[in-house]
Amino acid sequence: QLVESGGGLVQPGGSLRLSCATSDSSFSNSLMGWYRWVPGHQRTLVATITSTGITNYGEGIKGRFTISRDNAKKTVYLQMSSLEPKDTAVYFCRKSATASTISGGYWGQGTQVTVSS
């Protein structure tokens, strides 16, 4: 089970930090990712981080968002800065079944992020 938290309403230019926690003992050996979904659109990649800390970001994300992980806490984070209205979406956490690729695994329930003045 993945439990996301940290979403909410923020003004343009503001920041939020999302967290995704699990009790899954394989967390440290798994690639973790953040995705987002807007109604009427497909779920899109925001960022991923491998078990060894290699990061990858979706288009238009790098430089504003930072993904990180704490294996001791079995938690992955998404620090979001310089938020824009276009970042409004439901953000989902995903645990991959592998250490360095996006494959299988499972999803969290999502957390809403709304960027609006």
Sequence and secondary structure as in RCSB ss.txt:
>XXXX:A:sequence
QLVESGGGLVQPGGSLRLSCATSDSSFSNSLMGWYRWVPGHQRTLVATITSTGITNYGEGIKGRFTISRDNAKKT
VYLQMSSLEPKDTAVYFCRKSATASTISGGYWGQGTQVTVSS
>XXXX:A:secstr
 EEEE  EEE TT  EEEEEEE  TTGGGS EEEEEE TTS  EEEEEE TT  EEE TTTBTTEEEEEETTTTE
EEEEE S  GGG EEEEEEE SSSSS  S EE   EEEEE  
